[in-house]
Amino acid sequence: MSDKNKPVHEIRYGTVKVLVWKNTTDKGAMFSVTTGRLYKDGNAWKTSSSFNTEDLPTLTKALSDAHSWIHEHTDKKAVE
């Protein structure tokens, strides 16, 4: 995976993870997020996009942390 295809930040709590992606545009940096839940299938680790009820508070925390990280790394001049 090249550096261009890597997330700029990862937040992980147990099996819940949120990845922050950066896309540079003519209007400045734009961020997006993807979520996943890790699980083991035999000896292999896989990622699912579905979450159990018990995962939701952790997912909420991870998304909130991603939101904070994005705002800390957003060019303030581009938003003014």
Beta strands, then each sheet from edge to edge (+ up, - down):
strand 1: 9-13
strand 2: 16-25
strand 3: 28-41
strand 4: 44-48
sheet 1: 1+ 2- 3+ 4-
end
